[in-house]
């Protein structure tokens, strides 16, 4: 091939592909500029909608990555490079990664739903997966719960969201329920009055709710009294303990015979 033929081939290639290449570069630069603008818009939109801070980087990254991939395919199509091989490689890789990370994706999906639907929040007391404790951290893949005896429990979000979650804190108040078993020789009215007086001694009991006191069951070896009062959630356990202590002391002071006491 002589120099004349070389220049002729170069000119032919330039006429055939040069325009596509220049157009592709132009589209690439304009596309990257538009993606940067969209990134700022998405960030502002998520902040305005108060999307959880743990989700914002993921959604932003997912959006920008998707736009970059779309722009990449668009530029390849304009330049004239066949995309079949890229589609095949990406499809195969996607299937392999999906199979390998199926459990991880489940936990991720659970984390996203928890952060969006908010069945509980930080510092809420929840009962889930056999764990009763306070939520100290909500991550994309797992939730951290601190139990009453100071154990840190890490629960995968996939299992957590797909099972029953009891949010103890959300309503702000809880009812304290317990039973007292006494012999048949006791005077029901006297015991009821003693319990009612004991309730007045516990200042964490909410006075706006009328306490429920009554006989809940009559068994062979005695009669059961049910006691139901309300307290704020954060003092539920303390209220329960104090009330039972006051009732026990007052019953003994009144000479009521307790089970097992001769």
Long-range contacts (C-beta under 8 A, 24 or more apart in sequence): 17-79, 17-80, 20-78, 20-79, 20-80, 21-79, 23-78, 24-75, 24-76, 24-78, 24-79, 27-71, 27-74, 27-75, 27-78, 28-71, 28-75, 31-67, 31-71, 31-74, 31-75, 32-71, 35-64, 35-67, 35-68, 35-71, 38-63, 38-64, 38-67, 39-63, 39-64, 51-116, 52-115, 52-116, 52-138, 54-111, 54-115, 54-138, 54-139, 54-140, 55-112, 55-115, 55-116, 55-140, 58-112, 58-140, 103-158, 104-141, 106-158, 107-140, 107-141, 107-142, 107-156, 107-157, 107-158, 108-140, 108-141, 108-157, 109-157, 109-158, 110-156, 110-157, 110-158, 110-159, 110-160, 110-161, 110-162, 111-138, 111-139, 111-140, 111-141, 111-142, 111-143, 111-157, 111-161, 112-140, 113-161, 114-138, 114-143, 114-157, 114-160, 114-161, 115-140, 119-161, 119-165, 119-167, 120-165, 120-167, 120-169, 120-170, 123-169, 124-167, 124-168, 124-169, 124-170, 125-167, 125-168, 125-169, 125-233, 126-165, 126-166, 126-167, 126-168, 126-169, 127-165, 127-166, 127-168, 128-155, 128-160, 128-163, 128-164, 128-165, 128-166, 129-155, 129-159, 129-160, 129-163, 131-155, 168-233, 168-236, 169-233, 171-233, 172-232, 172-233, 173-206, 173-230, 173-231, 173-232, 173-233, 174-230, 174-231, 174-232, 174-233, 174-236, 175-228, 175-229, 175-230, 176-205, 176-227, 176-228, 176-229, 176-230, 176-231, 176-236, 176-239, 176-240, 176-243, 177-226, 177-227, 177-228, 178-226, 178-227, 178-240, 178-244, 179-216, 179-217, 179-224, 179-225, 179-226, 179-227, 180-224, 180-225, 180-227, 180-247, 181-219, 181-222, 181-223, 181-224, 181-225, 181-259, 182-222, 182-223, 182-225, 182-256, 182-257, 182-258, 182-259, 183-221, 183-222, 183-223, 183-257, 183-259, 184-222, 184-223, 185-257, 186-223, 186-256, 186-257, 188-215, 188-223, 190-254, 190-256, 191-225, 191-251, 191-256, 192-225, 194-247, 194-250, 194-251, 194-254, 194-256, 195-225, 195-227, 195-247, 195-250, 197-250, 198-243, 198-246, 198-247, 198-250, 199-227, 199-229, 199-243, 201-246, 202-229, 202-239, 202-242, 202-243, 202-246, 204-231, 204-232, 204-235, 204-238, 204-239, 204-242, 205-229, 205-230, 205-231, 205-239, 205-243, 206-230, 206-231, 206-232, 221-259, 222-259
